[in-house]
Amino acid sequence: MIVLGTSAVVALARGHRALHHLVDNVAHTPGDWLHVPALCLMCAESKEKGIAGDVLALPGVMVDALHRTAAAAVGSMHREGWGGPDTCHVLCIATPHMETGGMPIILTGRKDDHPPGVLTVGIDSPGMLGFHRALRHSSRGLMRCPRLTATRRTSSRHSTARTSANRTARSPAFPSASTALAPPRTSSPDRSWAASTSSAIRDTRLRSLSVLR
């Protein structure tokens, strides 16, 4: 589960490159959404006109409404000094639940606005997209992005072909079972020598008989 803070929503509407790559990855992954708290969308729109419409037009974006239970929790957090209303709404949504399948990730451009113990990732950090891959693999197991799945299948076939080719190259050239069990063949010179020897013996016997007679 990935939650966008107010600063991340503003950066996304202004064309942040890494965030747009993330939106594209999420849009091509079945069941994945980028969660935008309603109060963060409100604060982003108050800073710059048109941000809300631009963000809502993107695929894979889900706005989390401020329902009755969330309103009470956000009000309590704000009263206790956890941050502004938008930050408290982010913390309320990012609270681990049974259906989220793991620790939610908060994408923000202001990590210092969140209390310690919360998993926050800066939108300008080099490995930001890697968190989405790790979260997707850990929470969904066999569910994969179709384009990545096709790439992995192709590379797996190439790897299998290379392995079998290496085994064939390393294996010694043993004779087949039929060749190994076949009786040894006598070459033609051996057969001609045996025939000539038998003929000489026969001629010698015939001459001996003729002398005796």
Buried (B, 14 or more C-beta within 10 A) or exposed (E): BBBBBBBBBBBBBEEBEBBEEBBEBBBBBEEBBBBBBBBBBBBBBEEEEEBBEBBEEBEBBEBBEBEEEBBEBBEEBBEEEBBBBBBBBBBBBBEEEEEBBEEBBBBBBBBEBBEEEBBBBBBEBEEBBEBBBEBBEEBBEEEBBEEBEEEEEEEEEEEEEEEEEEEEEEEEEEEEEEEEEEEEEEEEEEEEEEEEEEEEEEEEEEEEEEEEE
